[in-house]
């Protein structure tokens, strides 16, 4: 058969990722704060979009009560307007005029007081509002002082030479969030073209700044600076700081042998070390703390089942103003203006549809999670079942990637607490019976319970924990798996735990 070029017509279907489709996929992964910010940008740039203040969704229909949590807004007619203090009281002169008599006859002790009151009376809040003089509460909120600002004030007092202040500002810029110096004096000297000795002298001056321990290059130097500030950096303390590895491992015998002190003296020294702050710069952390708000609420209904509701307070609600589009489209004559209006209409329709689809996908996913983890909601972490993205995706007929995106940065409020949706997706560990598998989170919970119940005389090794899990819970787990879960929970080894518990028992 000869190979010759020829033309053929074939019909096939393919999915094209348009910019709007890609943005819809991103909306699934956005948290409610990111979605709110995105909607704000769309409202500013699209004249056909407006907020929906009626408590309805983007399609103009109110959501079912069993699916979406709604709140009744107060009616405008039922709102009570509170006036200014004393607003309903009349002056003495008005009362006298109404009774057709002199003011001195009614209130002889207040003659002349109304004129003084009228001249000294301050404008009410309503009058200031009408005059456009509204007080902004942000003007009375103090600005957050950063670590750099706090140190800049002290540098102006400590250093007088311009060259030293320039070196000091460079050192401040190289501090990390915890107050440690993230560079070397040689690197700063090379960058500024100065002598390394001059940089070292400036650094020594800056290490006397508040908070104590700032500008340290390691943990030992940070603790030494704080002890020097308290006038407690004696040779024994310096020797203790040279053996911080032994302090971390709670090897008290090796510490006593290394520095040559008694048990009582070592106990006092360790107590003083615990009062120090190894991260002095965290008190000036300017990062605002964002509260975690649930996207879905789960509570038990009257029939013993579970009710899953969306938190409509964090769902942005927008509408497409088609009336405005019809009015403006009649007045447009330019092709570019018509194209702009059509693009705005398509973008507005896409946004409302995408937001509604995002809400429905979150609700479906949360409902399936609650159905699969019913035992967890009733009995707690010990009954958490293994669950994968594929299990939920197959149940609601969606792709695994969609479930992964929709459970990212989404939180669900349950009677057991507030959890991220990703929390419920855990791997499965085998059972000795071969029937029911166990969740990895359940195994971590069992390991932590065993370790918390230990006594100084019976500290469990990883092998002993694995044996107990096999005998008591029927969980087939290896020793290295126990060690991995223990290290993931930042729990030290059995040797370190035995030393810690003995030290606490001796102190008590």
RODRENZA-421224 format. One record per residue (C-alpha): residue in three letters; x, y, z. Coordinates in steps of 0.05 Angstrom, whole numbers, plus 32768, in hexadecimal, padded with zeros to 4 digits. Layout:
# RODRENZA-421224
alaXYZ/...
END
This chain:
# RODRENZA-421224
unk800080008000/unk801E80427FEA/unk8021807C801A/unk800580BA7FF9/unk7FEE80FC8016/unk7FA381088015/unk7F6E81358035/unk7F3A81198065/unk7F018139808B/unk7EF7811F80D2/unk7EC481358106/unk7ED981328150/unk7EC881538192/unk7EFA817581BF/unk7EF881A181FC/unk7F1781E681F4/unk7F2E82098233/unk7F14824F8229/unk7F2B82878258/unk7EE682878279/unk7EE8823B8283/unk7F2D824182A2/unk7F14827882D0/unk7ED9824C82E5/unk7F0A821582F8/unk7F3282478321/unk7EF2825E8344/unk7EE982188360/unk7F2D821B8381/unk7F258261839D/unk7F14826C83E6/unk7ED9829883F8/unk7F0982D38402/unk7F2882CA83BE/unk7EE482C3839E/unk7ECB830383C0/unk7F08832983A6/unk7EFE830E8360/unk7EB583228360/unk7EC883688378/unk7EF6836F833C/unk7EBF8358830E/unk7E8D8389832C/unk7EBD83C38320/unk7ECB83B082D8/unk7E87839882C0/unk7E4E83CB82C0/unk7E19839582B6/unk7E29837382F8/unk7E0A8388833A/unk7E04836C837F/unk7DC983428393/unk7DB1835D83D6/unk7D70833683D5/unk7D8D82F583EF/unk7D8382D283AC/unk7DB682AF8382/unk7DD182C6833F/unk7D9982A68317/unk7D6482CF833A/unk7D458294835F/unk7D4A828883AA/unk7D6F824983BE/unk7D4A821083E1/unk7D4A8215842C/unk7D6581CE8436/unk7DA281DD840C/unk7DB68224841C/unk7DB78245845F/unk7D908286845B/unk7D8982BF848C/unk7D4D82EE8490/unk7D6183368486/unk7D3F836B84B1/unk7D078391848F/unk7D1383DB8484/unk7CCF83EC84A2/unk7CDF83C884E3/unk7D2083ED84EF/unk7D1E841E8528/unk7D438460851E/unk7D658476855D/unk7D7184C18562/unk7DA684E78586/unk7DA384EC85D2/unk7D73852485E4/unk7D5B852C859D/unk7D11852785B1/unk7D16855985EA/unk7D0185A285DD/unk7D2685DE85F8/unk7D0A860A862F/unk7CFD864485FF/unk7CD3861785D0/unk7CAA85FE860A/unk7C9E86458622/unk7C8A865C85DC/unk7C59862285D6/unk7C3886358618/unk7C3886808606/unk7C5F86968643/unk7CA486AD8657/unk7CDC867B8660/unk7CED869886A5/unk7CA7868786BD/unk7CB0863D86AE/unk7CFA863286B8/unk7D17866C86E1/unk7D57864586F1/unk7D68863A86A7/unk7D628680868B/unk7D98868B8657/unk7DAE86428656/unk7D9086338611/unk7DBB866785F0/unk7DF9864B8610/unk7DE4860485FC/unk7DD6861985B5/unk7E1A863985AE/unk7E4085FE85CC/unk7E1885C485AF/unk7E4185958582/unk7E24857C8540/unk7E0185398546/unk7E1784FB8520/unk7DDC850384F0/unk7DF0854C84E2/unk7E38853884D6/unk7E20850184A7/unk7DF58532847F/unk7E2F8563847B/unk7E5D852C8461/unk7E89852A849F/unk7E8784DF84AC/unk7EBD84C784DC/unk7EE5848E84BF/unk7EF3845984F4/unk7F33844684D0/unk7F50848984E3/unk7F4E8474852D/unk7F6E842F8523/unk7FB884308534/unk7FE7841884FE/unk800A83D5850C/unk805283DF8520/unk808083B184F9/unk80C383978511/unk80E883C384DF/unk80C4840284F8/unk80D283EF8540/unk811C83E68532/unk812184258507/unk810E84508542/unk81458431856C/unk817984368534/unk817184828534/unk81858484857D/unk81BC844E857C/unk81E28464853E/unk81F684AA852A/unk8224849F84EE/unk8200849C84A9/unk822B84618493/unk8218843984D1/unk81CE844984C6/unk81D38432847E/unk81F183F08495/unk81BC83EA84CB/unk818383F4849A/unk819F83BD846E/unk81A4838E84A9/unk815B839D84BB/unk8146838D8474/unk81688349847B/unk8140833484B9/unk810E82FC84B2/unk80CA82F984D3/unk80E682DB8513/unk811B8312851C/unk815882E98506/unk818C830584D6/unk818482E08495/unk81C882F48478/unk821182F9848D/unk823A8336849D/unk826883258462/unk822D83278431/unk8215836A844C/unk825C83878449/unk8264836F8401/unk8220838C83ED/unk822E83D0840C/unk827883D483FD/unk828983DA8447/unk82B983B78475/unk82A083778496/unk82BB839084D9/unk828F83CE84D4/unk825283A484C5/unk826283778501/unk826883B4852F/unk822483CE8518/unk820583898521/unk821F83868569/unk81FE83CA8577/unk81BD83B38557/unk81BB83748581/unk81AE83A085BD/unk816B83B7859F/unk812783A485B8/unk810D836E85B5/unk8147834985D4/unk8162831385A6/unk815583368565/unk818D83368530/unk81A582F28548/unk81C282C28515/unk81AD82818537/unk818582688572/unk81C0826685A1/unk81D282AF8594/unk818982C4859B/unk818382A485E0/unk81C882BF85F4/unk81B2830685E3/unk817482FF860E/unk819C82E38648/unk81CE831C8641/unk8195834D8644/unk8180832E8686/unk81C8832C869F/unk81C482E086A4/unk81F782CB8670/unk822A82AB869E/unk825B82748689/unk822C823C869D/unk81F482598674/unk822382628639/unk823882198640/unk81EF82048642/unk81E1822B8602/unk821C820785E1/unk81F781C585EE/unk81B281D685D3/unk81AF819485AF/unk81B1816F85F1/unk817C819F860D/unk814E818F85D1/unk8157814485DD/unk814B814C8629/unk818A81258638/unk81938143867E/unk81CB81148692/unk81F681278657/unk81E881718664/unk81FD816D86AC/unk823C81498698/unk824B817B8661/unk824481BB8689/unk8251819F86D0/unk821481B586F7/unk81E681948729/unk819F817E8719/unk818081B8873F/unk81AB81EB871B/unk819D81CC86D8/unk815281CD86E7/unk8155821886F6/unk817E822686B7/unk814D8200868B/unk8113822586AA/unk813482678698/unk814282508651/unk80F882408649/unk80E58288865A/unk810C82A2861E/unk80EE82AF85D9/unk8114828C85A0/unk80EC82B5856D/unk80ED82FE8586/unk80D4831C8545/unk809182F88544/unk8073832B8573/unk8075835C8539/unk8057832E8506/unk802D835A84D9/unk8008832384B5/unk7FBE832A84C4/unk7F9B82EC84DF/unk7F6382D784B1/unk7F2A82B484D5/unk7F13827284B8/unk7ECB827584A2/unk7EA482378490/unk7E8B822F8449/unk7E5B81F7845D/unk7E3381EA849C/unk7E2081A484B3/unk7DEF819884EB/unk7DC181608500/unk7D78816884ED/unk7D3A81538513/unk7D36811084F0/unk7D7C80FA8505/unk7D9D810884C2/unk7DCE813D84AE/unk7DBD8180848E/unk7DF1819F8461/unk7DEA81E98453/unk7E15821C842E/unk7E2C82598453/unk7E0B828E8428/unk7E2F82C5844E/unk7E6F82B58429/unk7E4F82A983E6/unk7E5382E783B9/unk7E1082F78398/unk7E0F831D8356/unk7DD9832B8323/unk7DDA833D82D9/unk7DB7838082CD/unk7D94836F828B/unk7D6883AD828F/unk7DA583DA828E/unk7DC183B18254/unk7D8283BA822C/unk7D8184058238/unk7DCA84108226/unk7DCA83E281EA/unk7D94840D81C9/unk7DC0844B81CF/unk7E01842C81B5/unk7E138438816D/unk7E5D8428816D/unk7E7483E1815E/unk7EA783E18196/unk7E7383F781C9/unk7E4483BF81B3/unk7E7D838D81B7/unk7E8E83A581FD/unk7E46839E8214/unk7E41835881F8/unk7E8283438219/unk7E6A8360825B/unk7E28833A8256/unk7E4B82F98246/unk7E7D8303827F/unk7E45831482B0/unk7E1C82D7829C/unk7E5982AB82A2/unk7E6A82C682E7/unk7E2482BA8304/unk7E22827582E7/unk7E6882648300/unk7E59827C8347/unk7E1982538349/unk7E3D8216832E/unk7E74821F8361/unk7E428221839A/unk7E1D81E48382/unk7E5E81BD837A/unk7E7481CF83C1/unk7E3081B983DB/unk7E32817683B6/unk7E78816783CD/unk7E6A81788415/unk7E2A814F8415/unk7E50811183FC/unk7E87811C8430/unk7E53811E8467/unk7E3180DF844C/unk7E7380B9844C/unk7E8B80D3848F/unk7E4B80C984B6/unk7E6F80A084EB/unk7EA380D784F5/unk7E6C810A8503/unk7E4D80DC8537/unk7E8880BB855A/unk7EC580E78549/unk7F0A80DF852B/unk7F108096853E/unk7ED98085850B/unk7EF480AE84D1/unk7EF080848492/unk7F248082845B/unk7F0C80AD8421/unk7F2C80C183DF/unk7F1C80F683AB/unk7F0880BF837A/unk7ED380A583A9/unk7EB180E883AF/unk7EBA80F78365/unk7E9980B68350/unk7E5F80C18380/unk7E4D81068365/unk7E6480F7831E/unk7E9C812A8319/unk7EE68127830B/unk7F19811E8342/unk7F3B8160832F/unk7EF98184833A/unk7EF281668380/unk7F3A81788390/unk7F2E81C1837C/unk7EEB81C8839F/unk7F0681AD83E1/unk7F4381DB83E1/unk7F3E82148414/unk7EF682018424/unk7EE081F5846C/unk7EA581CE8488/unk7E8781DA84CC/unk7E70819A84EF/unk7E5A81898536/unk7EA1816D853E/unk7EC181B0852C/unk7ED881D884F0/unk7F0081AF84BD/unk7F1D81BB8479/unk7EFD818E8445/unk7F4181718435/unk7F438156847C/unk7F11811F846C/unk7F3B81028432/unk7F6C80D18451/unk7F908093843B/unk7F7B804E8452/unk7FA2801E847D/unk7F947FD4847B/unk7F707FAC84B0/unk7F847F6984CD/unk7F3F7F4E84BF/unk7F417F668478/unk7EFC7F84847B/unk7EFC7FCC8491/unk7F357FFA8482/unk7F4C803284B1/unk7F58807A84A1/unk7F9F809684AA/unk7F8280CF84D4/unk7F63809C8502/unk7FA6807A850A/unk7FC780BC851B/unk7F9180C9854F/unk7F9C8084856F/unk7FE8808F8570/unk7FE080D38592/unk7FB180B685C6/unk7FE2807F85D8/unk801C80B085DE/unk7FF380E18609/unk7FE280A88639/unk802A80938643/unk804C80968687/unk809780A28693/unk80A0805886A4/unk807B803D8666/unk808D80668628/unk8078804285E9/unk80A7803785AF/unk809080388567/unk80907FEC8566/unk80657FE985A5/unk8034801B8588/unk802E7FF28549/unk80227FB38572/unk7FEB7FD4859B/unk7FC97FEE855C/unk7FC87FA78541/unk7FAD7F878580/unk7F7C7FBC8598/unk7F617FDB8558/unk7F747FA68525/unk7F9C7FD884FB/unk7FD37FBA84D1/unk80087FF084D5/unk80547FEC84D0/unk8085800B8500/unk80A0803C84CC/unk8059805384BF/unk805080618509/unk809180888509/unk807C80B084CC/unk803980C384EB/unk805A80D4852E/unk808D8101850E/unk8056812284E5/unk803381358526/unk807681518541/unk807A811D8578/unk80C1810B858D/unk80DC80C48591/unk80D2809785CD/unk811780A685E8/unk810B80F185E9/unk80C480E88604/unk80DF80BD863D/unk811080F48650/unk80DB812A864B/unk80AA81048677/unk80DF80F386AB/unk80F4813C86AE/unk80AC815386B7/unk80A0811D86EB/unk80DE81338712/unk80C8817C8710/unk8083816B872A/
END
